[in-house]
C-alpha cells in the first residue's frame, strides 16, 4: 500500500487558478466599461454642438453661438512649443543619466531632483510660472510664458522615459557594438537610441496628451484670452487653450450656452486625444518593423 | 612559466606575464603567465567560475564598459601592453574581435549587421561595403544561405546562423585576433559542428582564443589548451598532449571527469 503523499490536492489549486483568472478578467472588463461609458457620455453631449461652425468660429464673450477655432490652434501650438523646448533637454538629461552618470551620489541626487519636479503639482508650477515668467520677466500672459512653464511639466517625464528606455536596451547589443570598436557615442546613437525609440516615442505622446489636457498652468501663464487674428503665431499674445476655455466658460457663467460649449469642447479634446493615442500605435508598429 | 616543449614556428601574438585581475576586493585571476601564438587556436577550459571568460575579456578590455577593473602584470599584443602601452581601447577592440556566448545580432538586416563595423570606420562607398559584406559572409560559410535575403532581419535566422552572422560581423572589421566566449553553448550539435569547422578554417590568418565548457570541442578544434582552476593556470600545452599525457594530476582528474 502506498503511503499518502503530503501534497495538497491539485483540484483546489486549479480552482483558485480559475477564480483568479476570472476575477482579473472581470476587473479588466469593468475598466473598459467605465471608459466606454465616460467617453460615450462626453461624445453624446458634445455631438449636437459639434459642427463645422463651432470648430471654425471665433469665441463669443457675451452672446450664444461662439466657436473654438483659436483655442484648437492654441492648444496644438502650445503643446508643440513646449515639446520643442522639453525634448532636447529631457532627451539629453535622460541619455546622460542612463549612459554617462555612473552609479554615484551625483546620479541619485539628480534623480531625486527629476522625481521631485515630476511630482510637483501643476498648480505649484503654475504659480512659479506666473511669478517668474509673467511678472518678473515681464512676459505677461502669453504663449511664451505658457510654453516655457508647460515645458517644466514635460521635462521630467521625458527624462525619465528616455532613461528607462535606454536602460532596457539589452546589454548584449551594446557589447556587440563595443566589441566591434564602436565608441560610446557611436553605440548610443547607432544601437541604444534606435532600440529605445519606441519607448521614448510612447512617452512623448503621453507627455503631449498630458500637456494638451493641462489647465492650471495655462490659466496662470497663457491667460484666458485669445488673439483676434487667426492663426496668430506670435509668442507674445495670450493663448487660451481648449481645456482653459472649458474651465473658463463654465466658471465665468456669462455665456447663455456655456454648457453646450463646454460639452463640445470636451468632445473635441477627447477626439484629439484618441487620435493621438491611435497614431502612436501606428508609428510604434512602423518603427518596430524597421528596427527589429 | 608553463610552456609547450615542441618548437613553434608561428610568432607569439598575445603574451601574458604575472597577470592579476581584481573585481572589487576579490582576486579573480591570479598570477597568470602564458603565450598565445598567431594562426593557432588556443582553447581555455576549466570548471564554471574559474575565470576563463573573465580572462578572455581582458584581451579586448570589454569588461571596462560596465565597471572599472584592475589588471596588474603584463598583457601584451605584438609586444605592446594592452593596458599600459598607450593603446586606445576602441582601437584595440577593432583589432581583437569577439564572439559572445549567446548570438547577439543587431535587430537590423543581415547586410546591416555585417556592414555595421565597417561603417563605424567611415566606409560609405556602396561597392566597397558590398565587397566587405560578401567577403565576411563567405568566410563565415553563410553566403550561400543568405545571399538572396540580405535585406531580411537577422533576428529571423536560426541560432546557428545568427552565431555565424556574429562571426561574419566580427570578421568584417578585419581583426587580428578573434576571442570566442563559449560560442556554441546555445547551439544544437549540427550548428556546433559547423562553427567548429569554421574555427579550423579561420585560423589560416587569425589568432583564435576560445573559451569552452566542452572538452571534446577543445580537443577537436584547438592546437593548444590551457586548463584554468580557481583563477589560476594549472597547465598549458599542445592540445594533444593535454588530452593524452597531462603533466598535472589535477588536469587529468578534470579531463576524466573526477571533478569540475
Interface residues (C-beta under 8 A of the other chain):
Chain A: X170 X171 X172 X173 X174 X175 X176 X177 X178 X179 X180 X181 X182 X183 X186 X190 X191 X195 X291 X292
Chain B: X60 X62 X65 X66 X90 X91 X93 X94 X95 X97 X98 X100 X102 X104 X105 X106 X107 X108 X116 X117 X120 X121 X153 X155 X166 X169 X170 X173
